[in-house]
Structures are given as structure tokens and as C-alpha cells.
């Protein structure tokens, strides 16, 4: 499977389905993908929610393919009338759809398994079984993602990178069902992006600041990032925290070796401002 260069670490997520936007189902993919990435020292850079609208799905996928990033797409790869993702992926890439031989064989194996479980003969030419093969119709050039739950594969597509350097994005398509999607995403991460893993190479250190407003802390935040350009300073205000009440969590995040000198500088700056400090947090 083609991979993006090691220097490319931005990872995105697209979640597709009217049921999410209407509130019929609560999205569980975003927090789980964040968890799966964090366990490997990676971070999610952006996420998009898209309803079952072919034009919007195509536009979202076209952006992903043009981004040069790694993107996971959850949902819409079935074979019912409201599943548009496979077709939209082909449209975004400008290629045709075709039955993937390996995906088709896995679908046939699944149909045989179901027939055996039900104690009925397997009839490959039955209309509903023929229709099920549509779940293996992918954009030309796609590679499959194994599905340990029921063998119905997902797929990966990578856009070509033309001479101007744009494109080259890789999108991994998995079902919307968490029980299938999450192990498939883990498989992709562990088999395709292990070289990007940075376990132990990310740290957040922060402190609870009482009685301050963000505007008064902004010059210090700017100064820290100017003096320590390899880290990011973050500010998380809270007005009704059950333990700390109204406060600001102010901190540094980045490589531990870069956080180490930047965080004491942040504390010194807060002390000079006369801020009342609470507990310190390390993640």
C-alpha cells in the first residue's frame, strides 16, 4: 500500500451520514479516532461531518485527495440507495468504478458463511447475493482494508501527485459501524503508518490560573511561542468547573525536550504577572 512521506503527519477524519447530523445517532468516531491516534503518539488535525449528499461528499473527498494528507472516511460504503461514498470517491478521483476481485471473493465467502449458519444452500446467482457484490465495487486502483467482523472490506485510494506538488492525499474508507470501523482503522495505522508513530514524543504541561482573563495572558503566550517556536501554548477557559470554578488552564504542548524549557518560562511569566496558580497537570 502506498504511503505518504514520513514528514507528512497531518491526519484528518470525515464522518458521513444524515443520521449524525439529524441527531438520530451520536457520533462515536471522533473521540475513538483521537484515542487510537494518541495511543500511537499521533494527533488528529481536522474533522468534517457530511450528510448523505453526493455533491458535498464528493467535494469533501476532493479536498482530502488534494491535501496530501492521510484521511479516514467513516460511513456510506454500503450498497443501499443512501450510500454514496464509493461513487463519490471515484468521481473525486476522476476514475471509474469496478468490482475488486479480492473484495468480491471475501463477499462470497461471507455469503457462504451466512448460508451455512442458517442451514440453507448457498446460491451465488440469487438476486440479493448478486447485489451484495456491489459492496466490493471500488474506484479503480483501490486497495482493500480487511474487515475482521464480517469480511466485507473497506478500501484505500491515493490521489496521484502531479508535477505541481498538489494532490497525493490518501483516504482510507471504512464502514460507519464502530464495531467494524475501529479495528479497520487500527489495522491501517499499524500496517501503513507505523513509521510515523511517536509514542512518548508528545507532552502537555499546564497549570490552573485563577482570577485572570485571557486578554491579560495573551502577551505572555505570544512571548513564549516566540522564544520557543517548537512548542504551542494553549489556553482553555472554564466558567463553571466543578472543582476549580472559574479559571483558565494555561499550558505548553509539544516534544518533551522542547516543553521542558518552555514550561518553566511560562510559570515565571505568570508569577511576574501576580497570577494565583492552582494545580499543575501533565498529559
N, C-alpha and C positions, 0 to 999 in steps of 0.2 A: 504494500500500500504506500502510495506517495505521501511524503511528509513535508511539512513546511520547514524552512530553515530553523536551526536551533535558536537563532536570535529572535525569532518571532514567538512571543509568548502570550499575545492577546487572545483570549478565548471568549467567545460570545455564545448566547443562547437565544433560540427562537422557540416560542411556545405557541402552538397553533390550535385553535378551536373556539367556536362560538360559546361552548358550554363554560369556558373560563371567563369570557368577557360578560356573559349574562349572569354569572354567579351561580349557575346550576351546580358547578363543581369548583371547589377551591384548588388553586394551583399548588401542587406539592413539588414540582420540578425545580423551581428556583432555589429554595433552601437546600434541597438534596444535592443539586449540582455544585452549589457553593461548598457543601460539606465534602463531596467527593474530590473536588479540586484542592481544598485546603489540606486534606489528608496527604496530598502529594506535593505540597508546597507551591500550589498554583492558585491563581485568583481569576474570578470572572470579571471581565472588563465591561460587558454590557449585556442587556437582555431586552428582547422585544416580544410583545404579545400581539398576535394577529388572529383575527376571526377567520371563518371559513369563506373568505372572499378571494377567488383566484387571482384577481389583479393585485391585491395587497400582498398576498403570499408570494407571487412572482416578483414583485418589487422588493420585498424583504430579502428574498433569496438572491436576487441580482446584486443587491448591496453586499450581501455576505460573500458571494463569489468574487466580487470586485475588490474586497477589502484586504486580501492577502492574509486573512486571519483563520483561526480554527473556530468553527461554529457548530454547535449541536442544535438540531431541529427536532422537536418532540411533537408528534401528532400528525394525523391526516394522511398516513401512508397505507391505509386500508383500501378496500375495493368497493365501498358504498358510495352513493351519489354525492355525499357531503365530504368525501375525502379527495382533496385536490393536490396534495403536496407533491406526489410523484410527477404529475403532469406539469405543475408549475416549476419544478426543478428543471425538467427538460426544456421548458420554454425559457427559463432564465439563462440556461447554458447555450441555447440555440441548437439543441441536438434532438434526435428522435428518441422515442421510447421503444424498448424491445424486451422480450421475455429473457431474463437472465437464466442461463442453463442451470447453474448451481442452485439458485434460489428456487427454480421450478422443481428440481429434484427434491429439495428439502420440503417443499409444499406437498409434493406427492407422498413423501414419507410420513408427513403429518396426517394426511388424509387416510393413509393405510393404518396408522396408529389408532385414529379415531374409530375407523370401521371395526378394527379388532376389539377395541374397548367396548363397542356397542354390540358386538357379536353379529355383525352383518357383513356381507361381502363388499369388498372394495370395488367400486365401479368408476374407473377413471374417466369414462366418457359421459357420465351423468352430467346434466347441465350445471348443477351447482358446483360440482367438483371442477369442471372446466372454468367456471367463473372465478373460483378461488385462485387460479393461476395468475390472475391479474395482480395479485399481491406481490408477484415476482417480476412485474413489468417495471423496469427502471430506466433512467436515462442511459443512453449508450456510453460505455466506458465505466459504468458504476462498478464498485466492488462491494461485496456483501459484508454485513455485520451479523455474526451469528446470534441467534436468539435462543438462549438456554431454556426458556419457558415453554415454547411450543414450536420451535424450529422455523417460524415464519420470519425470514431475515429482514433486517434493515439494510441500508446501503450508504455508501460514501461516494461523493463526487468531488472532484477537484477541478477548478477552472484553470484553463491554460494561462500562462503568464506571457503576454506579448512583449514586444521589444520596448514598449514604453514603461514596463515595470508594474503596471496595474494588473488587477486580476490575481490569479493564483490562490484564491481562497478555497479552503477545504470545508465542506459541510457534511456532517455525519447525521443521517436521518434515522430516527428510531420511533417506535410507536408512542402513542400518548399514555398507554397504561404503565404506571410506575413499576409494576412487577416485572415488566419486560424491559422498559426503557433504562432503568438504573443499572442492572447488570450489563446491559449492552454498552452503556456509556463507560462503565468501568473497564470493560474489555477493550474499548477503543483507546482509553487513556493508557492502560498498562501495556498494550501491544504496539501502539503507534507513537506515543509521546513520552515514553519513559526517559528519553534523553533530556526532556525539559523539566523533569521533577527536581524540586529544590527543597526537599524536606529539611527542616532546620535552618533554612536560609531566609526566613521572614520573621519579623518580630514587631509587636506593637507594645509600646510602653506609654502609659498615660497616668494622669493624676486628676482627681476630682478638685475643681476650683469652685469655691463658694463665693457668692456675692459679687461676681464680676459680670460684665456684659461683653459680648463678642467684639464689639467695636473697639473696646479698650485693649483687647488682647491681639487684635489683628496686626499692629506694627511688630509685635514680638514674633508672631507666626511668620511674617514676611522676612524678618531678620534671620530667623533660624533656617528657613529654606534657602536664603541667600548664602549664609555661612556654611550650610551643609546641604549642597544641592542633590545629594544622592538619596535623601530621605523626603518623606512627605509629612507635613504637620496637619493634624485633623482636629476638628472642634465639633463636639456633639452636645448641644444644649438640651436640658431637660427641665420641665417646669413642675412636674408632679411625681418625681421618682419616689417609690415607697420608702426608701431608706435615706436618701440624701436630699430629698426635696428639690428645690430649685437650684440647679448647679450647671456647670459646664465640665464635660470630660475633655481635657486637652492632652494631646499626645503626639507621639512620633511613631512612624511605621516605615519599615524598610529592612534592608540587610542588617543582621545583628551587629556586624562590625561597624556599620555606619550609624546605627541607632545609639550605640554605646557612648560616643562623644556628644551627640546632638541632644540627648535627653537631659543630661546634667545642665547643659546650657539653657534648656527650656526652664528647668526648675529655678536656676539662678535668676533668669529674667522675671519669672513670676514673683519670686521673693523681693526683687527690687521694686516691683510694682505694688508691693504690700498686699498681695493676694492671700486669702485664707485657704490653705490647702488641706485636702482630705486624703483618703486612701490612694495609694498608687496601685496600678493594675498592669499586669504583664500577660500578653497573649502570644 
